[in-house]
Amino acid sequence: AELRHRRVHISKVSYLSYLSGPLHIELQAELYTPTLDSHPCFHQIRLSSDIMMREICTKAIQGNEHFAKNDVLFRVGKEANHMFFLSTGSLAYCFWPTGSRRPRAVKVDMGTWCVEITLWIQWQHVGKMKALSVADIISV
């Protein structure tokens, strides 16, 4: 019964390769729009242009990655190339605030995003992100 509710990655469904181009675009939009819509910028894009949102869902999504508990997503100094949307699980972001003697940890919960800054400028990570539980992340 548990297998019925488990998500299957799109790459594991071989029949999807037979979809026409327009149907593939529609599928990508259906899969990713609800997640992206949680961010104010992507929400405005969706309200303004369904066509643009479909383009983002088919061309800007870099992948849907699965992480096990304690897997490290990134470390201090690594170049940031993607914004992350956490679709399942939870993460911990640890960093040293300027002038602080102790590190600070922030929990990132399902349904939120992080590393938004990489959409706007070149960036290097200033902290470490790891999975607190099994996590699925959509990269933009």
Rosetta constraint file for C-alpha pairs under 8 A:
AtomPair CA 1 CA 5 HARMONIC 7.55 0.50
AtomPair CA 2 CA 6 HARMONIC 6.73 0.50
AtomPair CA 8 CA 12 HARMONIC 6.71 0.50
AtomPair CA 8 CA 13 HARMONIC 7.71 0.50
AtomPair CA 9 CA 13 HARMONIC 7.36 0.50
AtomPair CA 9 CA 64 HARMONIC 7.85 0.50
AtomPair CA 10 CA 16 HARMONIC 7.72 0.50
AtomPair CA 15 CA 19 HARMONIC 7.63 0.50
AtomPair CA 16 CA 24 HARMONIC 7.84 0.50
AtomPair CA 19 CA 23 HARMONIC 5.86 0.50
AtomPair CA 19 CA 24 HARMONIC 5.78 0.50
AtomPair CA 20 CA 24 HARMONIC 6.11 0.50
AtomPair CA 21 CA 25 HARMONIC 6.29 0.50
AtomPair CA 22 CA 26 HARMONIC 6.22 0.50
AtomPair CA 23 CA 27 HARMONIC 6.11 0.50
AtomPair CA 24 CA 28 HARMONIC 6.23 0.50
AtomPair CA 25 CA 29 HARMONIC 6.21 0.50
AtomPair CA 25 CA 54 HARMONIC 6.60 0.50
AtomPair CA 25 CA 55 HARMONIC 7.98 0.50
AtomPair CA 25 CA 57 HARMONIC 7.79 0.50
AtomPair CA 25 CA 58 HARMONIC 6.09 0.50
AtomPair CA 26 CA 30 HARMONIC 6.19 0.50
AtomPair CA 26 CA 54 HARMONIC 7.27 0.50
AtomPair CA 27 CA 31 HARMONIC 6.14 0.50
AtomPair CA 28 CA 32 HARMONIC 6.10 0.50
AtomPair CA 28 CA 54 HARMONIC 7.43 0.50
AtomPair CA 28 CA 57 HARMONIC 5.75 0.50
AtomPair CA 28 CA 58 HARMONIC 5.90 0.50
AtomPair CA 29 CA 33 HARMONIC 5.39 0.50
AtomPair CA 29 CA 53 HARMONIC 7.26 0.50
AtomPair CA 29 CA 54 HARMONIC 5.22 0.50
AtomPair CA 29 CA 57 HARMONIC 5.36 0.50
AtomPair CA 29 CA 58 HARMONIC 7.16 0.50
AtomPair CA 30 CA 34 HARMONIC 7.38 0.50
AtomPair CA 32 CA 36 HARMONIC 6.21 0.50
AtomPair CA 32 CA 57 HARMONIC 6.04 0.50
AtomPair CA 33 CA 37 HARMONIC 5.74 0.50
AtomPair CA 33 CA 53 HARMONIC 7.26 0.50
AtomPair CA 33 CA 57 HARMONIC 6.87 0.50
AtomPair CA 34 CA 38 HARMONIC 7.08 0.50
AtomPair CA 35 CA 85 HARMONIC 7.17 0.50
AtomPair CA 35 CA 87 HARMONIC 7.20 0.50
AtomPair CA 35 CA 111 HARMONIC 7.29 0.50
AtomPair CA 36 CA 42 HARMONIC 5.90 0.50
AtomPair CA 36 CA 43 HARMONIC 7.19 0.50
AtomPair CA 36 CA 85 HARMONIC 7.52 0.50
AtomPair CA 37 CA 42 HARMONIC 5.46 0.50
AtomPair CA 37 CA 43 HARMONIC 4.48 0.50
AtomPair CA 37 CA 46 HARMONIC 7.23 0.50
AtomPair CA 38 CA 42 HARMONIC 7.50 0.50
AtomPair CA 38 CA 43 HARMONIC 6.58 0.50
AtomPair CA 38 CA 111 HARMONIC 7.52 0.50
AtomPair CA 38 CA 112 HARMONIC 7.53 0.50
AtomPair CA 39 CA 43 HARMONIC 5.93 0.50
AtomPair CA 39 CA 113 HARMONIC 7.60 0.50
AtomPair CA 40 CA 44 HARMONIC 6.22 0.50
AtomPair CA 41 CA 45 HARMONIC 6.36 0.50
AtomPair CA 42 CA 46 HARMONIC 6.15 0.50
AtomPair CA 42 CA 53 HARMONIC 7.68 0.50
AtomPair CA 43 CA 47 HARMONIC 6.29 0.50
AtomPair CA 44 CA 48 HARMONIC 6.08 0.50
AtomPair CA 45 CA 49 HARMONIC 5.84 0.50
AtomPair CA 45 CA 50 HARMONIC 7.67 0.50
AtomPair CA 45 CA 52 HARMONIC 6.96 0.50
AtomPair CA 45 CA 53 HARMONIC 6.38 0.50
AtomPair CA 46 CA 50 HARMONIC 5.44 0.50
AtomPair CA 46 CA 52 HARMONIC 7.37 0.50
AtomPair CA 46 CA 53 HARMONIC 5.46 0.50
AtomPair CA 49 CA 53 HARMONIC 6.42 0.50
AtomPair CA 50 CA 54 HARMONIC 6.19 0.50
AtomPair CA 51 CA 55 HARMONIC 6.33 0.50
AtomPair CA 52 CA 56 HARMONIC 6.28 0.50
AtomPair CA 53 CA 57 HARMONIC 6.17 0.50
AtomPair CA 54 CA 58 HARMONIC 6.18 0.50
AtomPair CA 55 CA 59 HARMONIC 5.78 0.50
AtomPair CA 55 CA 60 HARMONIC 7.49 0.50
AtomPair CA 56 CA 60 HARMONIC 4.85 0.50
AtomPair CA 56 CA 61 HARMONIC 6.79 0.50
AtomPair CA 57 CA 61 HARMONIC 5.68 0.50
AtomPair CA 60 CA 140 HARMONIC 5.54 0.50
AtomPair CA 61 CA 138 HARMONIC 7.18 0.50
AtomPair CA 61 CA 139 HARMONIC 5.85 0.50
AtomPair CA 61 CA 140 HARMONIC 4.58 0.50
AtomPair CA 62 CA 82 HARMONIC 7.95 0.50
AtomPair CA 62 CA 138 HARMONIC 7.49 0.50
AtomPair CA 62 CA 139 HARMONIC 5.20 0.50
AtomPair CA 62 CA 140 HARMONIC 5.45 0.50
AtomPair CA 63 CA 138 HARMONIC 5.80 0.50
AtomPair CA 63 CA 139 HARMONIC 5.42 0.50
AtomPair CA 63 CA 140 HARMONIC 7.57 0.50
AtomPair CA 64 CA 136 HARMONIC 6.75 0.50
AtomPair CA 64 CA 137 HARMONIC 5.52 0.50
AtomPair CA 64 CA 138 HARMONIC 4.43 0.50
AtomPair CA 64 CA 139 HARMONIC 6.37 0.50
AtomPair CA 65 CA 136 HARMONIC 5.63 0.50
AtomPair CA 65 CA 137 HARMONIC 5.21 0.50
AtomPair CA 65 CA 138 HARMONIC 6.44 0.50
AtomPair CA 65 CA 139 HARMONIC 7.77 0.50
AtomPair CA 66 CA 134 HARMONIC 7.47 0.50
AtomPair CA 66 CA 135 HARMONIC 5.85 0.50
AtomPair CA 66 CA 136 HARMONIC 4.59 0.50
AtomPair CA 66 CA 137 HARMONIC 6.50 0.50
AtomPair CA 67 CA 71 HARMONIC 5.99 0.50
AtomPair CA 67 CA 131 HARMONIC 6.77 0.50
AtomPair CA 67 CA 134 HARMONIC 5.72 0.50
AtomPair CA 67 CA 135 HARMONIC 5.11 0.50
AtomPair CA 67 CA 136 HARMONIC 6.28 0.50
AtomPair CA 67 CA 137 HARMONIC 7.94 0.50
AtomPair CA 68 CA 131 HARMONIC 6.74 0.50
AtomPair CA 68 CA 133 HARMONIC 6.54 0.50
AtomPair CA 68 CA 134 HARMONIC 4.57 0.50
AtomPair CA 68 CA 135 HARMONIC 6.51 0.50
AtomPair CA 69 CA 130 HARMONIC 7.94 0.50
AtomPair CA 69 CA 131 HARMONIC 5.12 0.50
AtomPair CA 69 CA 132 HARMONIC 5.37 0.50
AtomPair CA 69 CA 133 HARMONIC 4.28 0.50
AtomPair CA 69 CA 134 HARMONIC 4.97 0.50
AtomPair CA 69 CA 135 HARMONIC 7.51 0.50
AtomPair CA 70 CA 130 HARMONIC 5.71 0.50
AtomPair CA 70 CA 131 HARMONIC 4.91 0.50
AtomPair CA 70 CA 132 HARMONIC 5.86 0.50
AtomPair CA 70 CA 133 HARMONIC 7.09 0.50
AtomPair CA 71 CA 130 HARMONIC 5.51 0.50
AtomPair CA 71 CA 131 HARMONIC 5.44 0.50
AtomPair CA 72 CA 128 HARMONIC 7.45 0.50
AtomPair CA 72 CA 129 HARMONIC 5.90 0.50
AtomPair CA 72 CA 130 HARMONIC 4.21 0.50
AtomPair CA 72 CA 131 HARMONIC 6.51 0.50
AtomPair CA 73 CA 128 HARMONIC 7.61 0.50
AtomPair CA 73 CA 129 HARMONIC 5.44 0.50
AtomPair CA 73 CA 130 HARMONIC 5.55 0.50
AtomPair CA 73 CA 131 HARMONIC 7.47 0.50
AtomPair CA 74 CA 78 HARMONIC 6.69 0.50
AtomPair CA 74 CA 125 HARMONIC 7.41 0.50
AtomPair CA 74 CA 127 HARMONIC 7.92 0.50
AtomPair CA 74 CA 128 HARMONIC 5.64 0.50
AtomPair CA 74 CA 129 HARMONIC 5.52 0.50
AtomPair CA 74 CA 130 HARMONIC 7.40 0.50
AtomPair CA 75 CA 125 HARMONIC 6.58 0.50
AtomPair CA 75 CA 126 HARMONIC 7.60 0.50
AtomPair CA 75 CA 127 HARMONIC 5.96 0.50
AtomPair CA 75 CA 128 HARMONIC 4.30 0.50
AtomPair CA 75 CA 129 HARMONIC 6.66 0.50
AtomPair CA 76 CA 124 HARMONIC 7.43 0.50
AtomPair CA 76 CA 125 HARMONIC 5.06 0.50
AtomPair CA 76 CA 126 HARMONIC 4.78 0.50
AtomPair CA 76 CA 127 HARMONIC 4.69 0.50
AtomPair CA 76 CA 128 HARMONIC 5.68 0.50
AtomPair CA 77 CA 124 HARMONIC 5.33 0.50
AtomPair CA 77 CA 125 HARMONIC 5.22 0.50
AtomPair CA 77 CA 126 HARMONIC 6.17 0.50
AtomPair CA 77 CA 127 HARMONIC 7.90 0.50
AtomPair CA 78 CA 124 HARMONIC 5.47 0.50
AtomPair CA 78 CA 125 HARMONIC 5.53 0.50
AtomPair CA 79 CA 122 HARMONIC 7.97 0.50
AtomPair CA 79 CA 123 HARMONIC 6.06 0.50
AtomPair CA 79 CA 124 HARMONIC 4.32 0.50
AtomPair CA 79 CA 125 HARMONIC 6.25 0.50
AtomPair CA 80 CA 115 HARMONIC 7.58 0.50
AtomPair CA 80 CA 118 HARMONIC 6.16 0.50
AtomPair CA 80 CA 122 HARMONIC 7.31 0.50
AtomPair CA 80 CA 123 HARMONIC 5.38 0.50
AtomPair CA 80 CA 124 HARMONIC 5.23 0.50
AtomPair CA 80 CA 125 HARMONIC 5.98 0.50
AtomPair CA 81 CA 118 HARMONIC 6.13 0.50
AtomPair CA 81 CA 122 HARMONIC 7.95 0.50
AtomPair CA 81 CA 123 HARMONIC 7.77 0.50
AtomPair CA 82 CA 115 HARMONIC 7.01 0.50
AtomPair CA 82 CA 116 HARMONIC 7.90 0.50
AtomPair CA 82 CA 118 HARMONIC 6.10 0.50
AtomPair CA 82 CA 119 HARMONIC 7.37 0.50
AtomPair CA 82 CA 139 HARMONIC 5.68 0.50
AtomPair CA 82 CA 140 HARMONIC 5.30 0.50
AtomPair CA 83 CA 113 HARMONIC 7.28 0.50
AtomPair CA 83 CA 114 HARMONIC 6.05 0.50
AtomPair CA 83 CA 115 HARMONIC 4.80 0.50
AtomPair CA 83 CA 116 HARMONIC 5.05 0.50
AtomPair CA 83 CA 117 HARMONIC 7.53 0.50
AtomPair CA 83 CA 118 HARMONIC 6.20 0.50
AtomPair CA 83 CA 119 HARMONIC 6.83 0.50
AtomPair CA 83 CA 139 HARMONIC 5.68 0.50
AtomPair CA 83 CA 140 HARMONIC 5.14 0.50
AtomPair CA 84 CA 113 HARMONIC 5.45 0.50
AtomPair CA 84 CA 114 HARMONIC 5.33 0.50
AtomPair CA 84 CA 115 HARMONIC 6.28 0.50
AtomPair CA 84 CA 116 HARMONIC 7.49 0.50
AtomPair CA 84 CA 137 HARMONIC 6.17 0.50
AtomPair CA 84 CA 138 HARMONIC 5.73 0.50
AtomPair CA 84 CA 139 HARMONIC 4.80 0.50
AtomPair CA 84 CA 140 HARMONIC 6.45 0.50
AtomPair CA 85 CA 111 HARMONIC 6.96 0.50
AtomPair CA 85 CA 112 HARMONIC 5.95 0.50
AtomPair CA 85 CA 113 HARMONIC 4.30 0.50
AtomPair CA 85 CA 114 HARMONIC 6.66 0.50
AtomPair CA 85 CA 137 HARMONIC 5.53 0.50
AtomPair CA 85 CA 138 HARMONIC 5.08 0.50
AtomPair CA 85 CA 139 HARMONIC 6.51 0.50
AtomPair CA 86 CA 90 HARMONIC 7.48 0.50
AtomPair CA 86 CA 109 HARMONIC 7.15 0.50
AtomPair CA 86 CA 110 HARMONIC 5.17 0.50
AtomPair CA 86 CA 111 HARMONIC 5.56 0.50
AtomPair CA 86 CA 112 HARMONIC 5.69 0.50
AtomPair CA 86 CA 113 HARMONIC 5.98 0.50
AtomPair CA 86 CA 135 HARMONIC 7.22 0.50
AtomPair CA 86 CA 136 HARMONIC 6.14 0.50
AtomPair CA 86 CA 137 HARMONIC 4.70 0.50
AtomPair CA 86 CA 138 HARMONIC 6.55 0.50
AtomPair CA 87 CA 110 HARMONIC 5.49 0.50
AtomPair CA 87 CA 111 HARMONIC 5.54 0.50
AtomPair CA 87 CA 112 HARMONIC 7.77 0.50
AtomPair CA 87 CA 135 HARMONIC 7.42 0.50
AtomPair CA 87 CA 136 HARMONIC 5.51 0.50
AtomPair CA 87 CA 137 HARMONIC 5.74 0.50
AtomPair CA 87 CA 138 HARMONIC 7.02 0.50
AtomPair CA 88 CA 110 HARMONIC 5.11 0.50
AtomPair CA 88 CA 111 HARMONIC 7.32 0.50
AtomPair CA 88 CA 134 HARMONIC 7.61 0.50
AtomPair CA 88 CA 135 HARMONIC 5.14 0.50
AtomPair CA 88 CA 136 HARMONIC 5.11 0.50
AtomPair CA 88 CA 137 HARMONIC 7.30 0.50
AtomPair CA 89 CA 109 HARMONIC 6.79 0.50
AtomPair CA 89 CA 110 HARMONIC 5.52 0.50
AtomPair CA 89 CA 131 HARMONIC 7.79 0.50
AtomPair CA 89 CA 132 HARMONIC 7.50 0.50
AtomPair CA 89 CA 133 HARMONIC 5.58 0.50
AtomPair CA 89 CA 134 HARMONIC 5.53 0.50
AtomPair CA 89 CA 135 HARMONIC 4.23 0.50
AtomPair CA 89 CA 136 HARMONIC 6.71 0.50
AtomPair CA 90 CA 107 HARMONIC 7.07 0.50
AtomPair CA 90 CA 108 HARMONIC 5.66 0.50
AtomPair CA 90 CA 109 HARMONIC 4.69 0.50
AtomPair CA 90 CA 110 HARMONIC 5.78 0.50
AtomPair CA 90 CA 131 HARMONIC 6.20 0.50
AtomPair CA 90 CA 132 HARMONIC 5.48 0.50
AtomPair CA 90 CA 133 HARMONIC 5.78 0.50
AtomPair CA 90 CA 134 HARMONIC 7.52 0.50
AtomPair CA 90 CA 135 HARMONIC 6.28 0.50
AtomPair CA 91 CA 107 HARMONIC 5.83 0.50
AtomPair CA 91 CA 108 HARMONIC 4.93 0.50
AtomPair CA 91 CA 109 HARMONIC 6.56 0.50
AtomPair CA 91 CA 129 HARMONIC 6.71 0.50
AtomPair CA 91 CA 130 HARMONIC 5.59 0.50
AtomPair CA 91 CA 131 HARMONIC 4.36 0.50
AtomPair CA 91 CA 132 HARMONIC 4.97 0.50
AtomPair CA 91 CA 133 HARMONIC 7.15 0.50
AtomPair CA 91 CA 135 HARMONIC 7.65 0.50
AtomPair CA 92 CA 105 HARMONIC 6.48 0.50
AtomPair CA 92 CA 106 HARMONIC 5.70 0.50
AtomPair CA 92 CA 107 HARMONIC 4.65 0.50
AtomPair CA 92 CA 108 HARMONIC 5.93 0.50
AtomPair CA 92 CA 129 HARMONIC 5.60 0.50
AtomPair CA 92 CA 130 HARMONIC 5.44 0.50
AtomPair CA 92 CA 131 HARMONIC 6.29 0.50
AtomPair CA 92 CA 132 HARMONIC 6.24 0.50
AtomPair CA 93 CA 105 HARMONIC 5.52 0.50
AtomPair CA 93 CA 106 HARMONIC 5.15 0.50
AtomPair CA 93 CA 107 HARMONIC 6.36 0.50
AtomPair CA 93 CA 108 HARMONIC 7.19 0.50
AtomPair CA 93 CA 127 HARMONIC 6.65 0.50
AtomPair CA 93 CA 128 HARMONIC 5.65 0.50
AtomPair CA 93 CA 129 HARMONIC 4.43 0.50
AtomPair CA 93 CA 130 HARMONIC 6.70 0.50
AtomPair CA 94 CA 103 HARMONIC 6.58 0.50
AtomPair CA 94 CA 104 HARMONIC 5.58 0.50
AtomPair CA 94 CA 105 HARMONIC 4.34 0.50
AtomPair CA 94 CA 106 HARMONIC 6.46 0.50
AtomPair CA 94 CA 127 HARMONIC 5.47 0.50
AtomPair CA 94 CA 128 HARMONIC 5.26 0.50
AtomPair CA 94 CA 129 HARMONIC 6.46 0.50
AtomPair CA 95 CA 103 HARMONIC 5.46 0.50
AtomPair CA 95 CA 104 HARMONIC 5.48 0.50
AtomPair CA 95 CA 105 HARMONIC 6.60 0.50
AtomPair CA 95 CA 126 HARMONIC 6.53 0.50
AtomPair CA 95 CA 127 HARMONIC 4.30 0.50
AtomPair CA 95 CA 128 HARMONIC 6.52 0.50
AtomPair CA 96 CA 100 HARMONIC 6.55 0.50
AtomPair CA 96 CA 101 HARMONIC 7.79 0.50
AtomPair CA 96 CA 102 HARMONIC 6.57 0.50
AtomPair CA 96 CA 103 HARMONIC 4.42 0.50
AtomPair CA 96 CA 104 HARMONIC 6.04 0.50
AtomPair CA 96 CA 127 HARMONIC 7.26 0.50
AtomPair CA 97 CA 102 HARMONIC 7.95 0.50
AtomPair CA 97 CA 103 HARMONIC 6.81 0.50
AtomPair CA 97 CA 104 HARMONIC 6.97 0.50
AtomPair CA 108 CA 112 HARMONIC 6.84 0.50
AtomPair CA 108 CA 113 HARMONIC 7.89 0.50
AtomPair CA 116 CA 120 HARMONIC 7.75 0.50
AtomPair CA 117 CA 121 HARMONIC 6.26 0.50
AtomPair CA 117 CA 123 HARMONIC 7.24 0.50
AtomPair CA 118 CA 122 HARMONIC 5.99 0.50
AtomPair CA 118 CA 123 HARMONIC 5.93 0.50
AtomPair CA 131 CA 135 HARMONIC 6.49 0.50
